[in-house]
Amino acid sequence: MAEALQNDKITSIKQALVLAGWKMVKNWLRVILLTDLTPKEKSRELPQLATQRAKFLQLLAQNSDKGLPTDSMFLIGLFSLLGA
């Protein structure tokens, strides 16, 4: 089945959204929004670093037995450099 998905072309935005999944699309949109909010004089490294932190915290929450909410942890990481 995985081979069939690799050979099929995505023909619509709706199909792409369904294949990616709503959580991934939400996170992607958050990253785009953060990048658009970054002033031009600031480095493009800040959104990249914030995205890395967000993904790290999301994975940490997924693998934790503490019941941490993955979406919240992603947002904490994403906004961790907002002040910079």
Phi, psi and omega in degrees: 000322179298324179294323180296321179292325181291329183272341180282138177270143176278124187249355180210160177294322179299317179297319179296319179294320179294317180292322182287324182094146185295321181297316180295320179295318178300314180296319179298317179295324177297319179295317178298317179298316179298318179296320179292333180279345182288124179300151183298328182285344177278153180291151175282356178290329183299311178297325179294315179294320178296322178294320177296317178297318181299313180295320178300312181292326177296314179294324177298316179294321180296324184265003181268150175264013181272352180075033180288138179287121185295321180296319179294319180294322176300314181295322178300314179294319182295321182268005183295335180250017182298325179293333180285000000 
